[in-house]
Amino acid sequence: MVADSSLFATSREHLNAELARLDLLIQREIWRWRQTGSPQPQSGSQLAATVGDEFRGLYVSEGEVDGILKGVYPGSTQVARRVAGQRTEAAFQEAIDRAAAEIQERKAASMERGVPLRLERLRMLFDLSQLDVNILLAGLAPEVELAYERLYAYLQDDVTRKRPGVALMLNLLCATLDERVDARGRFAMGAPLVRHQLISLFGDPAQPHPPLLAQYVRLDPRIVEWLLQPFGTPTDDRDRCALTDARLSDACEMFLPDIDTIRLHMPPDVQSELDHLATHPPECCSPLTVPVILLMGDPGTSKLRAAQAICAAWNKPLLTVHLSRLLSNGESLRQAARFAAREAYLVDAALYWHDYDLVAGSREGDGLASALHRESLHAAVLEYAVSSFLPVEDLERQPDPALLRAPRLVRVILPRPAYPLRRALWQHWLQRHATAPDLDVESVAGRFRLTDEQIQDAVVDAHHRAAQSLAGQQVITTADLFAAARARTGDQLVHLAKKIEPRHAWHDLVLPDDQSTQLHELCDQMRYRPLVLGEWGFDHKLSLGKGLNVLFAGPSGTGKTMAAEVIAGALGLDLYKIDLSTVVSKYIGETEKNLERIFGAARNSNAILFFDEADALFGKRSEVRDAHDRYANVEISYLLQKMEEYDGLVVLTSNLNKNMDEAFVRRMHFTIEFPYPDEEARRRIWQIAFPAEAPLLPDINFGLLAERYRLTGGNIRNIALTAAFLAARDGGHIGMDHLLWATRREFQKMGRLADEHEFEVGWDKPDD
C-alpha cells in the first residue's frame, strides 16, 4: 500500500505541484535575466526613491518580483533561494529535475490508486508532450494568480505584456538554442495544442503580422475551467455532468441517463441490437472501438431514448447538441462542432446530434453552405474518439462517404411500432391516469400508427381534454383518445390538402342495401387490419398494397363525398381532400413532385386521402403519339406506384367509371357504384334534408316531390336550403310553395327544361 504522502489526493494537489515546478523555471529565468544584466539597472527600492511614487504601476521593481516569488509557492521559493546562493545554472537544473522526478513518482502512485488527475488526462487525451504540458502550465499560471502577470511583464521588459509570449515560453522551457528552434513546432497549426484549440495565439494590435516569437499565448477558457474544477472520485456524477463549454450552453445539454427511469418499447429484433451495443461499451480513448451509430426512423421513434438507454448501460454521460440552434444563432458550425466533440472527449461522454438531417445527406438544392456544414460536422465526429449518435429520419438515405471511414459504423433502424406494441404502449402510458371502464384502447391503437413518443403525448393530451370536459367526469374516454390521437397527426398535410370535418352519419346516407353493405365492409376492413395483418401474419405475405384503395363512381350529387365523410367519422380518422389544382401542373415532372409531397406527408398522418373528380388525374393511359402523351402516361404510372406504397385509406371519386384507367380499377379494393336515387330513396332524402329545428308547414308533401322530380341527393339538399332562405324572408315557416319555387330555381341552374305547371301549388293532400 502506498503511503498517502507519496501520492496526490486530488487533481488540484497535482496541479499545485506542477505550478510550483513552474515557479522554479520562472525563478531560474529571473536569475538568468539578472546575471546577464537587468533592464532596470537599479533595484526597485533605489528606483522608487529616484523617481518617486508618480511612476508606480509603470514598471515592475526587483523588490516586487522577489515579494511575488515568496508568496505564491513558498516551498519552491526556498529551494530557489538556496540554489541562487550557489550561483550556478546546474544547481537550478538539479532542483527542477528533482521536483519533476518527485511529481512523476507521486503521479504514478496516484494513478495506481485510481485518483483522477485532470492534467494527466489532458496529456493522454490529446497526446501532449512534456513541453506541451509546460506550455499549458505557463498559460494557466495567470488564471490561478494574477501576480504571474507582473512576473511575465518583468521578464518581457514591458508592463503591458502580461500574457506569456512565445519567445518567453521558449526561453523559460528550453535550455539551448537548438531546443528553442525545435520547440517552435509545438505552436504550429497542426500541433496538438493549436489543432485542438487548447491554446490560441494573438498578437499586439499595434504590430500587424507579427512573427511567431512576438505573439502571445492564451489558454482556451474551457480548458482553464476544466483544469481548475475540483475533481473527486471517478464515480462523481455531478462532476462528470458539469456545465459544458459556455460557448455551447445555448445549444448543448449534458446529463447522465438513469437506466431505471428509461423505458424502451421496441420490437424484439431492435431491442436485441440495442442490447448488443449496450453490452459492448467502447474503450476509453481508443478510436478503434468507438462507434458512429445511425439511429434511423420516423420522427418520434424514440431515437433519443435509445441513445440514453445505451449511455446508461455504458455509464457514460450524454451530450446532446441542437444543430438547429447553432445554425440559427449564426455560429460557425465547424467551430461549434469541434468544441462539442472536444467537450465530450474531455468528460468521456457520448454525443447526440439533434437535427442531424439538417446537414446530412445530399438533397436537391443542396448548396455549398450545406456541404460545408456536413463536412464540418463529420470531421468533428471522426476526429475525436467519441461515440456519436446521428438521428436520421430519411430511411432511404445512405451514409455520407466520410462516415464510411469511421472505425465502427452501426445502423439501427427504429420502425414505427406494430399494432401489438402500439396497444401495449397505450396501456402502459394510460396506467397513471383514470380511464372510463369502456375505454376502447384496441380501436385507437389499430386506427392510428403512432410512435412511442406520440402515444405518450396523446395520453397526456387526452388527460387534459378529460379534465376540461363539461361532464366533469375527470376520466379519459375513447372520444378523448381519438381526438388526442388525431391531433398528433396530419400537421404536414395541412399545407397540401384541405381538411374536411365529418358532419354526416350513417342515417344521413341514403343508398341501396348492397352499396350500404359495401361501405360497412370497407369500415370493417380498416378496423380489423391490425388483427389480420399483424397478429394473423398476413403482413409478411404482402410487400405492397397494404393500404385500402376505394373508388366511388356515380353521377354528381349521389352521395360520394358524403360517404367519405361518414367513413371518416365512423373510423375516427381525419379526412383530407386533395385539391387537384395544387397537384396537376403543366410543367414536366412537377405533378410527380406534388404527388410525392402529398403521399410523403400522408405516410404517417393516419388520415384518409380523398381525391374528388379523380378521373381528371387518373384517366386512361393513351397511345404515345408525342412527348405530351408520354409524360402524361408517366404521371399516371407514378400515381399507381404511390397508391400501392401507401398504407392508409385512399378514396377516389369519379362521375364516370369508364374514364378510369384499367390499372387503377384493378388496384381498387372496393369499387362502389352510387346510382341515381329511385323514388323511395328520394323520399327519404327529402325527409332527412331538413334539420329537426327547421319550421316546416304541414302542407309539405315529400312523397309527391319524390315522385315528380328526379333529382339527386345533392340537388335536394340545395333545394331545401334555398327554400329555407325563402321562408326566412317571408315570415319564418317553410311551406310547399317555397319548395316548389326552390325546385324551379334548381332546374334552371341545371339547365333542365320543365313546364310551368310542374311547379304549381295545388297538391291533393299533404304527406302523412
Secondary structure, 3 states (H helix, E strand, C coil): CCCHHHCCCCHHHHHHHHHHHHHHHHHHHHHHHHHHCCCCCCCHHHHHHHHCHHHCCCCCCHHHHHHHHHHCCHHHHHHHHHHHHHCCHHHHHHHHHHHHHHHHHHHHHHHHCCCCCHHHHHHHHCCCCHHHHHHHHHHHHHHHCCHHHHHHHHHCCCCCCCCCEHHHHHHHHCCCHHHHHHHHHHHCCCCHHHHCCCEEEECCCCCCCCCHHHCEEEECHHHHHHHHCCCCCCCCHHHHCCCCCHHHCCCEEEECCCCCCCCCCCCHHHHHHHHHHHCCCCCCCCHHHCEEEEEECCCCCCHHHHHHHHHHHHCCCEEEEEHHHHHHCCCCHHHHHHHHHHHHHHHCCEEEEECHHHCCCCCCCCCHHHHHHHHHHHHHHHHCCCCEEEEECCCCCCCCHHHHHCCEEEEEECCCCCHHHHHHHHHHHHCCCCECCCCCHHHHHHHCCCCHHHHHHHHHHHHHHHHCCCCCCCCECHHHHHHHHHHCCCCCHHHCCEEECCCCCHHHCCCCHHHHHHHHHHHHHHHHHHHHHHHCCHHHHCCCCCCEEEEEECCCCCCHHHHHHHHHHHHCCEEEEECHHHCCCCCCCHHHHHHHHHHHHHCCCCEEEEECCHHHCCECCCCCCCHHHHHHHHHHHHHHHHHHHCCCEEEEEECCHHHECHHHHHCCCEEEECCCCCHHHHHHHHHHCCCCCCCECCCCCHHHHHHHCCCCHHHHHHHHHHHHHHHHHHCCCECHHHHHHHHHHHHHHHCCCCCHHHHCCCCCCCCC
